[in-house]
Amino acid sequence: MIQVRKRDGSIEPFQQVKITRALWSVIEPGGGHYLDARHLAEAIEIYLERDGDDVVSTAAVFEMALKVLHRTGMVVPACALEAHRACRALGRKQLMVVHEPGKATYWDKSWLSSLAQRSWRLATPTARIVAAQVEAALLASAQRTVTREDVIDLLNAAVSSFGLADAVPVEQPV
């Protein structure tokens, strides 16, 4: 079974559907077909299985996605994928979370994912999806500083919007 090492060092199973979604997001605007994205993601998974590495980094999976897009002549989607990743990385470096007066940290989605798991008893993949939704909302806003409480409010709203829980978490975060 192929495992993926995330930026925060955690490891999770490879999920072809995630690669398919990422590829689809850059193929679709140019009139591409979902089936193309799925086939390209399958090709990446087959390569990983044949390569024999049990653990691969998200950066390596990203590079494979870029290569497969370039080699199939999908240069514009490849550039769009690369630009999206660069913009997201820049946004993360510019976003500060104020935890308490005098204590602020740069944005890191992993703490929010961990909080979602503990507070809402979500499985790791589900918590990562919800945290990614919050991250996307924060990066799309013009704010560059946000309070921890505001982030938790966004987390609670995202969990509720997915229908995963009532409006109050199982355990209030400390």
C-alpha positions as CSV (number, residue, x, y, z in Angstrom):
1,M,0.0,0.0,0.0
2,I,1.4,3.4,-1.0
3,Q,1.6,6.0,1.8
4,V,2.0,9.7,1.4
5,R,4.1,11.8,3.7
6,K,2.4,15.2,4.2
7,R,4.2,18.5,4.7
8,D,3.7,18.2,8.5
9,G,5.4,14.8,8.5
10,S,2.3,12.8,9.0
11,I,1.6,9.8,6.8
12,E,-1.7,8.8,5.2
13,P,-2.7,6.3,2.5
14,F,-2.4,7.4,-1.1
15,Q,-5.9,8.4,-2.4
16,Q,-6.3,8.4,-6.2
17,V,-9.4,10.5,-5.8
18,K,-7.4,13.4,-4.4
19,I,-5.1,13.4,-7.4
20,T,-8.1,13.1,-9.7
21,R,-9.7,16.2,-8.1
22,A,-6.5,18.2,-8.4
23,L,-6.0,17.3,-12.0
24,W,-9.7,17.9,-12.8
25,S,-9.5,21.4,-11.2
26,V,-7.0,22.4,-13.8
27,I,-8.2,20.3,-16.8
28,E,-11.9,21.3,-16.6
29,P,-11.5,25.1,-17.3
30,G,-10.0,24.3,-20.7
31,G,-12.8,22.0,-21.7
32,G,-11.1,18.8,-20.5
33,H,-13.0,15.7,-19.4
34,Y,-13.2,14.3,-16.0
35,L,-12.3,10.9,-17.3
36,D,-8.9,12.3,-18.5
37,A,-8.1,13.4,-15.0
38,R,-9.1,10.0,-13.6
39,H,-6.9,8.2,-16.2
40,L,-3.9,10.4,-15.4
41,A,-4.4,9.8,-11.7
42,E,-4.6,6.1,-12.3
43,A,-1.3,6.3,-14.3
44,I,0.4,8.1,-11.4
45,E,-0.9,5.4,-9.0
46,I,0.3,2.6,-11.3
47,Y,3.8,4.2,-11.5
48,L,4.0,4.5,-7.7
49,E,3.0,0.9,-7.3
50,R,5.6,-0.3,-9.8
51,D,8.3,2.0,-8.4
52,G,8.2,0.0,-5.1
53,D,8.5,3.0,-2.7
54,D,6.1,2.5,0.2
55,V,6.2,6.1,1.2
56,V,6.2,9.1,-1.2
57,S,6.1,12.8,-0.3
58,T,3.3,15.1,-1.4
59,A,6.0,17.1,-3.3
60,A,6.9,14.0,-5.3
61,V,3.2,13.3,-6.1
62,F,2.9,16.9,-7.2
63,E,5.9,16.6,-9.5
64,M,4.5,13.5,-11.0
65,A,1.2,15.3,-11.7
66,L,3.1,18.1,-13.4
67,K,5.1,15.7,-15.5
68,V,2.1,13.7,-16.6
69,L,0.3,16.9,-17.6
70,H,3.3,18.1,-19.6
71,R,3.9,14.8,-21.3
72,T,0.3,14.6,-22.4
73,G,0.5,18.0,-24.0
74,M,-1.6,19.7,-21.2
75,V,0.8,22.6,-20.7
76,V,-1.8,25.2,-19.7
77,P,-3.3,22.9,-16.9
78,A,0.3,22.1,-15.8
79,C,1.0,25.8,-15.4
80,A,-2.3,26.4,-13.6
81,L,-1.5,23.6,-11.2
82,E,2.0,25.0,-10.5
83,A,0.6,28.5,-10.1
84,H,-2.1,27.3,-7.7
85,R,0.5,25.6,-5.5
86,A,2.8,28.6,-5.5
87,C,-0.1,31.0,-4.6
88,R,-1.2,28.7,-1.8
89,A,2.4,28.5,-0.4
90,L,2.8,32.3,-0.5
91,G,-0.6,32.8,1.1
92,R,0.4,30.4,4.0
93,K,3.6,32.4,4.5
94,Q,1.6,35.7,4.8
95,L,-1.2,34.5,7.0
96,M,-0.7,34.9,10.8
97,V,-2.8,33.3,13.5
98,V,-3.1,35.2,16.8
99,H,-3.4,32.6,19.5
100,E,-3.4,35.1,22.4
101,P,-2.2,38.6,22.9
102,G,1.5,38.7,22.0
103,K,1.6,35.1,20.5
104,A,1.1,34.7,16.8
105,T,2.2,32.0,14.4
106,Y,2.3,31.5,10.6
107,W,-0.6,29.5,9.2
108,D,-0.2,25.8,9.4
109,K,-3.2,23.6,8.5
110,S,-2.0,20.7,10.5
111,W,-3.0,22.1,13.9
112,L,-6.5,22.8,12.6
113,S,-6.8,19.3,11.2
114,S,-5.7,17.9,14.6
115,L,-8.2,20.1,16.4
116,A,-11.0,18.9,14.1
117,Q,-10.1,15.3,14.8
118,R,-10.1,15.8,18.6
119,S,-13.0,18.2,18.9
120,W,-15.4,16.6,16.4
121,R,-14.0,13.1,16.4
122,L,-13.4,13.2,12.7
123,A,-11.2,10.7,10.8
124,T,-7.9,12.1,9.7
125,P,-8.9,12.3,6.0
126,T,-12.2,14.0,6.8
127,A,-10.4,16.5,9.2
128,R,-7.9,17.3,6.5
129,I,-10.7,18.1,4.0
130,V,-12.5,20.3,6.5
131,A,-9.3,22.1,7.4
132,A,-8.5,22.6,3.7
133,Q,-11.9,24.3,3.3
134,V,-11.1,26.7,6.1
135,E,-7.6,27.3,4.7
136,A,-9.1,28.0,1.2
137,A,-11.5,30.5,2.7
138,L,-8.8,32.3,4.7
139,L,-6.4,32.4,1.8
140,A,-9.1,33.8,-0.5
141,S,-9.8,36.6,2.0
142,A,-7.8,39.8,2.1
143,Q,-7.0,39.2,5.8
144,R,-3.4,38.5,6.7
145,T,-4.0,38.2,10.4
146,V,-6.8,36.2,12.0
147,T,-7.5,35.2,15.5
148,R,-7.5,31.6,16.7
149,E,-11.1,32.0,17.8
150,D,-12.1,33.1,14.3
151,V,-10.4,30.1,12.8
152,I,-12.2,27.8,15.2
153,D,-15.5,29.5,14.3
154,L,-14.8,28.8,10.6
155,L,-13.9,25.2,11.5
156,N,-17.2,24.7,13.3
157,A,-19.1,26.3,10.5
158,A,-17.4,24.0,7.9
159,V,-18.1,20.9,10.0
160,S,-21.7,21.9,10.3
161,S,-22.0,22.8,6.6
162,F,-20.8,19.3,5.7
163,G,-23.5,17.8,7.9
164,L,-20.9,16.1,10.1
165,A,-22.2,17.4,13.5
166,D,-24.5,19.7,15.2
167,A,-23.6,23.4,15.5
168,V,-21.6,22.7,18.8
169,P,-18.5,20.5,18.8
170,V,-18.5,17.2,20.8
171,E,-15.7,18.6,23.0
172,Q,-15.0,22.3,23.2
173,P,-11.3,23.1,22.3
174,V,-9.1,24.3,25.1
